[in-house]
Amino acid sequence: MKMVFLHTTCFWLTFVSVLVPLFLLKLARKLKNQNRNKFPPSPPKLPIIGNFHQFGEPLHRSLWELSKQYGPVILLHLGNVPTVVISSAEAAKEVLKTHDLDLCSRPPSVGIRRLSYNYLDISFAPYGEYWREIRKVCVLELFSVNRVQSFGTSRAGEVAAMIDSISESAVSNTPVDISRKLLSLTEQIIFKVAFGMTDKREQLGNFETIIFEAIDMLSSFSATDYFPGVGWIIDRLTGLHGRLEKSFHDLDNFYQKIIDEHLDTRRLKSGHEDIIDVLLKLEREGLHSVHLTKDHIKAILMDLFLAGVETSAATLNWAMTELVRNPESMKKVQEEIRSYVGNKGKVEEVDLDHFPYHKMVVKETLRLYTPLPLLLPRQSMHHCKIHGYDILPETRVFINAFAIARDPKYWEKPDEFFPERFIDNSMDFRGQSFEFLPFGGGRRGCPGIHMGLSTVDLALANLLYSFDWELPKGMKKEDINMDESSGLALHKKSALHLVPIKYMY
């Protein structure tokens, strides 16, 4: 018995004498490597939750305040996830240009989760062959300038329908919920462009409820994203997992029903191809290295609706809000449009290039109210340095485009609505001017920029041509609520109600 005890004791002494030095050596190396790295400044964090307790609403403003205190590149710990927030044009340039390839992937579980489906939205797909080929399809086949122009008839028809609807309220001087009208407009345009129809919407279920539930899920907090391994328990207890499953199950069924209708040989086609027609044609022809499937088609439709409906409507809503608050700008842009269009009765897309001040109004709106204030998150694939700080692999990176666009370092009187700032200003909003990033930049720049701008330009010009606008009786411009909502897109927290006065041309 004594011999067994001695053998056991010797075994454990040997075991400990070998493992402990190895453990200490590994720990020393880890600490040495950490000491070698220069990480961005970081606010004090709490155990487990990290820096979540320092977040307020809206999130982009909360992060902006932290950047004012800790610098343009800060490191946050969100649960188990290291996250870097960028709040300067110089650092954004390093992310989007210098180190674009190192930082162009997406976090694995952010946004549209795979759940039980086999497809992944292109905006949230990790960097790789799949993403490159599907993006190529979007850029070359769906959102090219020529393709977007081919959808002009659909846009014009839906804008005209909105103007007719508002005209009915103008007869009785009844206030109109502009926010609701604009959201309905962008939804109808994308519905028509993607599916080639609007009149059969009621037969296809409550699509509006489905799409906005999906948008809500997209911008919701998921514990699984920040506490891998245990977060799923919280998501199930809060009901988020079930809502997410149902939301994208409903979308999947909806898209499948529409695709099946397009495959029906008895279907009567309109004169123009819609997006599903184009994608089904590409599937048959197999022209790309990634062979398109029905799941790929659903992924692209997901991207189109979730990215396109809210952002265009929000931009139009903010533009109308600021013009009502700035009567001189309103008068100037209306005179520009009306003097050119005359008594034609509507603004057409061919007219838009003749409205330089109108373009400045749109630019200034995009600057003040960046559609996605925090550009969709990136994830580092390799070690790199941003602003002299080490960014380790698998670090999330957010660019606070809202903060950059309101930084007095780049903009004079940045919080004022002043379209004239763009006179003789060649600043580009397509990702080359890093002080101004409404559509992101680099490999992950928005592929649907032409589609979104075409809708915003045409709709806003017709609203300004067709009506003069007044606030409801007893309301002053100072009473307009300018609070921003929290979410993926930058919305007004409260709806905008205006009284339309029909313009007599």
Secondary structure as GFF3:
##gff-version 3
##sequence-region A 1 505
A	DSSP	alpha_helix	2	36	.	.	.	ID=ss1
A	DSSP	three_ten_helix	52	54	.	.	.	ID=ss2
A	DSSP	alpha_helix	59	70	.	.	.	ID=ss3
A	DSSP	beta_strand	73	78	.	.	.	ID=ss4
A	DSSP	beta_strand	81	86	.	.	.	ID=ss5
A	DSSP	alpha_helix	89	93	.	.	.	ID=ss6
A	DSSP	pi_helix	94	98	.	.	.	ID=ss7
A	DSSP	alpha_helix	129	137	.	.	.	ID=ss8
A	DSSP	pi_helix	138	142	.	.	.	ID=ss9
A	DSSP	alpha_helix	145	150	.	.	.	ID=ss10
A	DSSP	alpha_helix	152	171	.	.	.	ID=ss11
A	DSSP	beta_strand	176	177	.	.	.	ID=ss12
A	DSSP	alpha_helix	178	195	.	.	.	ID=ss13
A	DSSP	three_ten_helix	201	204	.	.	.	ID=ss14
A	DSSP	alpha_helix	207	218	.	.	.	ID=ss15
A	DSSP	alpha_helix	223	226	.	.	.	ID=ss16
A	DSSP	alpha_helix	231	238	.	.	.	ID=ss17
A	DSSP	alpha_helix	240	263	.	.	.	ID=ss18
A	DSSP	alpha_helix	275	285	.	.	.	ID=ss19
A	DSSP	alpha_helix	294	325	.	.	.	ID=ss20
A	DSSP	alpha_helix	327	341	.	.	.	ID=ss21
A	DSSP	three_ten_helix	349	354	.	.	.	ID=ss22
A	DSSP	alpha_helix	356	368	.	.	.	ID=ss23
A	DSSP	beta_strand	378	379	.	.	.	ID=ss24
A	DSSP	beta_strand	384	386	.	.	.	ID=ss25
A	DSSP	beta_strand	389	391	.	.	.	ID=ss26
A	DSSP	beta_strand	396	399	.	.	.	ID=ss27
A	DSSP	alpha_helix	401	405	.	.	.	ID=ss28
A	DSSP	three_ten_helix	419	422	.	.	.	ID=ss29
A	DSSP	three_ten_helix	442	444	.	.	.	ID=ss30
A	DSSP	alpha_helix	449	466	.	.	.	ID=ss31
A	DSSP	beta_strand	467	470	.	.	.	ID=ss32
A	DSSP	three_ten_helix	477	479	.	.	.	ID=ss33
A	DSSP	beta_strand	497	502	.	.	.	ID=ss34
###
